[in-house]
Amino acid sequence: MKAVALLLCAPAVCQASEQSTTERVTSDRRSHDHDAITREQIDKVLKDSPGHPADSWEMTFETGYLWNIGNNTEIDYEIMPTQLTFRSPTVLNWFAGDDGSRVVVRSRFSMLGESIVQGPEDYYIGINGAPSIEYWFPDAKTSLFFSIGGGFGWTNSAGGAQGQGQDFTLNWFSQLGVRREIAENLSILGGAYFIHHSNGGQTDPNPGIDALGFTIGLGWRF
């Protein structure tokens, strides 16, 4: 009788076992599909979310006005600087706060075009480069920046005891400013700007120019 009972129950047991196995497989598939969908959604969010401005390339166009300071020359130079500057994505993360603030270092390269409004020369064209040290506020829309560096360029030298002694001239600059994003990828910036022109003692006399003033401009992130 026991054998007959076992034979009668066996199909039911097998059917229950098969149903349980099917349910587990279905559950595993649903879990796998859910994980895949979740991963796809996360990847899409990360792809679509905008990155930090400091991690992008930036191009800025600035102009302003500078006045001669110091005793290098008796000429009261006045200069209108124009510069096209490119900043690289962050090359060094100096500090990252829990509130989202950051201190970063980026590379900066500028092309210069200066109109000498008052002085014996007429223009100066050149290039320079420097690190750009930047503090970004937690909102990632406002930053303070500081740069100090140098380069070289050319002017139409006038000669004489107080003018530039030759066309080839070195430059050294520093800039302290603030940047504010006003639209997606678009920002305004301004600050204090100092530049020095000299030929490094290649002529005698070598008066040079020390000029200090301000710059304002627009920036585009790409």
C-alpha positions as CSV (number, residue, x, y, z in Angstrom):
1,M,0.0,0.0,0.0
2,K,2.9,2.4,0.9
3,A,4.4,1.8,-2.6
4,V,1.1,2.5,-4.3
5,A,0.7,5.7,-2.3
6,L,4.2,6.8,-3.2
7,L,3.5,6.1,-6.9
8,L,0.3,8.1,-6.7
9,C,2.0,11.1,-5.0
10,A,5.1,11.1,-7.2
11,P,3.5,13.1,-10.1
12,A,2.2,15.7,-7.7
13,V,5.6,16.0,-6.1
14,C,7.3,16.3,-9.4
15,Q,4.8,18.9,-10.6
16,A,5.3,21.0,-7.4
17,S,9.0,20.7,-7.8
18,E,8.9,21.8,-11.4
19,Q,6.6,24.7,-10.5
20,S,9.0,25.8,-7.8
21,T,11.9,25.7,-10.1
22,T,10.0,27.7,-12.8
23,E,9.1,30.3,-10.2
24,R,12.7,30.6,-9.1
25,V,14.0,31.0,-12.7
26,T,11.3,33.6,-13.4
27,S,12.2,35.5,-10.2
28,D,15.9,35.4,-11.1
29,R,15.1,36.7,-14.6
30,R,13.0,39.6,-13.2
31,S,15.8,40.4,-10.7
32,H,18.4,40.4,-13.5
33,D,16.2,42.5,-15.7
34,H,15.6,45.0,-12.9
35,D,19.3,45.2,-12.2
36,A,20.0,45.8,-15.9
37,I,17.3,48.5,-16.1
38,T,18.7,50.2,-13.0
39,R,22.2,50.2,-14.3
40,E,21.0,51.6,-17.6
41,Q,19.1,54.4,-15.8
42,I,22.1,55.2,-13.7
43,D,24.4,55.3,-16.7
44,K,21.9,57.6,-18.5
45,V,21.7,60.0,-15.5
46,L,25.5,60.2,-15.3
47,K,25.8,60.7,-19.0
48,D,23.1,63.4,-19.1
49,S,24.1,65.2,-15.9
50,P,26.4,68.3,-16.5
51,G,29.9,68.0,-15.2
52,H,31.7,70.5,-13.0
53,P,32.7,73.6,-15.0
54,A,36.4,73.2,-13.8
55,D,36.5,69.9,-15.6
56,S,35.8,71.4,-19.0
57,W,37.7,73.5,-21.5
58,E,37.0,77.2,-21.3
59,M,37.6,80.0,-23.7
60,T,37.5,83.6,-22.5
61,F,37.6,87.0,-24.3
62,E,38.7,89.9,-22.2
63,T,39.5,93.6,-22.5
64,G,40.1,96.4,-20.1
65,Y,42.3,99.4,-19.4
66,L,45.8,99.7,-17.8
67,W,47.8,102.7,-16.5
68,N,51.6,102.9,-16.1
69,I,52.8,102.6,-12.5
70,G,56.3,102.5,-11.0
71,N,59.5,104.2,-12.1
72,N,60.7,102.2,-15.1
73,T,59.8,105.0,-17.5
74,E,58.8,108.6,-17.4
75,I,56.2,108.0,-20.1
76,D,52.6,107.8,-18.8
77,Y,51.7,104.8,-20.8
78,E,48.0,103.9,-21.1
79,I,47.2,100.5,-22.6
80,M,44.0,98.8,-23.7
81,P,44.6,95.0,-23.4
82,T,42.7,92.4,-25.3
83,Q,43.3,88.7,-24.7
84,L,41.9,85.4,-25.9
85,T,42.5,82.8,-23.2
86,F,42.1,79.0,-23.1
87,R,41.8,77.1,-19.8
88,S,42.2,73.4,-19.7
89,P,40.2,71.0,-17.6
90,T,41.5,70.5,-14.1
91,V,45.0,69.2,-13.9
92,L,45.2,69.2,-10.1
93,N,42.5,68.9,-7.5
94,W,44.0,70.8,-4.5
95,F,41.0,70.6,-2.2
96,A,37.4,69.3,-2.3
97,G,35.0,70.2,0.5
98,D,32.0,68.2,1.6
99,D,29.8,71.1,0.6
100,G,30.9,70.9,-3.0
101,S,33.5,73.7,-2.9
102,R,36.8,73.0,-4.7
103,V,40.3,74.4,-5.2
104,V,41.8,73.4,-8.5
105,V,44.7,74.1,-10.8
106,R,44.2,74.4,-14.5
107,S,46.5,75.3,-17.4
108,R,46.1,78.7,-19.0
109,F,47.3,79.9,-22.4
110,S,46.6,83.4,-23.8
111,M,47.0,85.3,-27.0
112,L,47.6,89.0,-26.4
113,G,46.7,92.1,-28.5
114,E,47.3,95.4,-26.8
115,S,46.6,98.8,-28.2
116,I,49.0,101.4,-26.7
117,V,46.6,104.4,-26.3
118,Q,49.3,106.7,-24.9
119,G,53.0,106.2,-25.5
120,P,55.5,106.2,-28.4
121,E,54.6,102.6,-29.5
122,D,51.3,101.7,-31.1
123,Y,50.7,98.0,-30.3
124,Y,51.9,94.9,-28.7
125,I,51.1,91.3,-29.8
126,G,52.2,88.3,-27.9
127,I,51.5,85.1,-26.0
128,N,51.8,83.9,-22.5
129,G,51.0,81.0,-20.2
130,A,50.5,80.3,-16.5
131,P,48.7,78.0,-14.1
132,S,45.2,79.1,-13.1
133,I,44.5,78.6,-9.4
134,E,40.7,78.6,-8.8
135,Y,38.4,78.4,-5.8
136,W,34.9,77.2,-6.8
137,F,32.0,77.9,-4.5
138,P,29.6,75.1,-3.6
139,D,27.1,76.2,-6.3
140,A,29.7,75.5,-9.0
141,K,28.7,78.7,-10.7
142,T,31.0,81.2,-9.0
143,S,34.8,81.1,-8.7
144,L,37.8,83.2,-7.8
145,F,40.9,82.8,-9.9
146,F,44.5,83.8,-9.7
147,S,47.3,83.5,-12.3
148,I,50.9,84.5,-12.6
149,G,53.1,83.8,-15.5
150,G,54.8,85.2,-18.6
151,G,55.6,85.0,-22.3
152,F,56.9,87.0,-25.2
153,G,55.8,89.2,-28.0
154,W,56.5,92.1,-30.4
155,T,55.9,95.8,-30.5
156,N,56.9,98.6,-32.9
157,S,59.6,100.0,-30.7
158,A,60.2,103.7,-30.7
159,G,63.6,103.6,-29.0
160,G,64.9,106.6,-27.1
161,A,65.7,106.8,-23.4
162,Q,62.2,106.1,-22.2
163,G,60.5,104.0,-25.0
164,Q,61.0,100.3,-25.7
165,G,64.5,99.5,-26.9
166,Q,63.6,96.8,-29.4
167,D,60.6,95.1,-31.1
168,F,61.0,91.7,-29.3
169,T,59.8,92.0,-25.8
170,L,59.2,89.7,-22.9
171,N,56.0,90.0,-20.7
172,W,55.2,89.0,-17.2
173,F,51.7,89.2,-15.8
174,S,49.4,88.5,-12.8
175,Q,45.6,88.5,-12.6
176,L,43.1,88.2,-9.8
177,G,39.5,87.9,-10.7
178,V,36.0,86.5,-10.2
179,R,33.9,84.5,-12.6
180,R,30.1,83.9,-12.5
181,E,28.1,81.7,-14.8
182,I,25.0,83.5,-16.2
183,A,23.7,80.8,-18.5
184,E,24.6,77.2,-19.5
185,N,28.2,77.2,-20.5
186,L,28.4,81.1,-20.5
187,S,30.0,83.2,-17.8
188,I,31.1,86.8,-17.2
189,L,34.4,87.6,-15.5
190,G,36.4,90.5,-14.3
191,G,39.3,91.5,-12.1
192,A,42.6,93.3,-11.5
193,Y,45.3,92.8,-14.1
194,F,49.0,93.7,-14.0
195,I,51.5,93.3,-16.9
196,H,55.2,94.1,-17.3
197,H,56.9,94.5,-20.7
198,S,60.7,94.4,-20.9
199,N,63.4,93.1,-23.2
200,G,65.3,91.4,-20.4
201,G,68.2,93.8,-20.5
202,Q,69.0,93.1,-24.2
203,T,69.3,96.9,-24.8
204,D,70.6,99.8,-22.9
205,P,68.7,101.6,-21.7
206,N,65.9,99.1,-20.9
207,P,63.1,101.1,-19.3
208,G,60.2,98.6,-19.6
209,I,56.6,99.1,-18.8
210,D,54.7,98.3,-15.6
211,A,50.9,98.7,-16.1
212,L,48.0,98.0,-13.7
213,G,44.3,98.1,-14.3
214,F,41.3,96.0,-14.8
215,T,39.8,93.5,-17.3
216,I,36.3,92.3,-18.0
217,G,35.1,89.6,-20.4
218,L,33.0,86.7,-21.4
219,G,33.7,83.0,-21.0
220,W,32.4,80.0,-22.9
221,R,32.8,76.4,-21.6
222,F,33.0,73.5,-24.1
